[in-house]
Amino acid sequence: MDEARVACHRCGSLLDVSYDWDRLQPPNSLDFFESKWSRRDDPLCRSGVWRFRELLPFAPADKVVTLGEGQTLLHAADTVAKYIGLRAGRCHLQYEGLNPSGSFKDNGMTAAFTHAHFIGARRAACASTGNTSASLALYCGVSRLMRAVIFIGSGKISYGKLSQALDYGALTLQIAGDFDDAMRRVKEVCEKLGIYLVNSINPFRLEGQKTIMYRVLEALRWEVPDWIVVPGGNLGNSSAFGKAFAELRDLGLIDRMPRLAVINARGANTLCELYENRGLRWNDGQVDRAIVDRYAEELDATGRRASTIASAIEINRPVNLDKCLRALEICDGVVRDVTDQEILDAKAQVGTGGLGCEPASAASVAGAKRLCAEGVIAADDRVVCILTGHQLKDPTATVAYHTTDQEEFNRVLGSRGVRRAAFANRAVAVGNDLEEIVRVINLYS
Ligand code: F0G
């Protein structure tokens, strides 16, 4: 607890937070948490992360740094259910875009930041495809407890996210390379300069992200859904979700497990390739390194880089691979990859269904649709898709999908293999003329 350490000094593997539950006092029923709802004046009860503090009891209350994160929503979306192939009422969208920085990252950042504060860190860093950096910049900006140093791949992050890091005052380093390069560098730099690292290799990040699942259960009156479907990038969420359910099961707080589906973008599908095609498994912690190393060598030899419109998950070397394999085992998981076309069509459906999301988030909906078509998910299953980031994070992709400007469409999306915008809502150009405007409104509404 009193060190900034993310990997084991002996074997180099990531660390995992493990609690001695016998010495703690975990609740004996999940309704225990309902008692916190009436105490909203207490920041630790208001936060959607810290109101579950008894299930992530690593920090003393006076060290917790919270911005009221986790006030998110589970929304039953029938438009999206129909699109996926589910019966009405069976599709729920867990909308994490409502967090203070607009993505699920705040769930983990409040936890890692709390640990950083606990050990007295003065600087914190991350490599990011944009959302982690926005979140870190926000926590630093508001709390003034640390200086944020962020590493981003040059030209690899959407404007919504870049604008947050700049606006919130983070020291922003644009590395000539992609996320995988930035990740490697930030680890070296943190080691060398003793800067606190908040990427999801930080085990406390995952502790905070477990609470997304607690809120899903809370919204379902503590009933476990059949499926949790989540986009996979660095695989922090999927790892955290598996840990959350394993702990709840071991504590006797739930009596069945959901299944987990992790969805990669086709252009960044390392997990899918390793798990579905090459048979890589958790295997009681004895992960077959030869399979992983061979794949990494192939990436190196061919010079293949991650490439997808879902820039948040444009990652070929996911740092939480092993922990995600564990989660897949715990939750009898499956992995799929979806094309940018499928992602953008699903995103448009999410948008018309109510709550918009950024492209990476829509991978969950596109993946659920695929799994329904395959018969892996049944029409009657209760499915929760995690919408990881807010619609405003990446306006470029959204506007390009809905545009009437073919050149813009080709430049942003055509280059990614997107051919159609079947669900586009095109703006209608009208003259500055009252009669014409009235005619057009009557024609289209
Ligand atoms: N969705 C969004 C919107 C994200 O920003 C990310 C990751 C993911 C999904 C993937 O989650 O890594 O837990 O599998 N973004 C990181 C970042 C990598 O730097 O902001 P994961």
Residues whose N, C-alpha, C, O or C-beta is under 5 A from the ligand:
A	BS01	F0G	A127 S128 T129 G130 N131 T132 S133 P231 G232 G233 N234 L235 G236 N237 S238 A312 I313 A360 S361 T388 G389
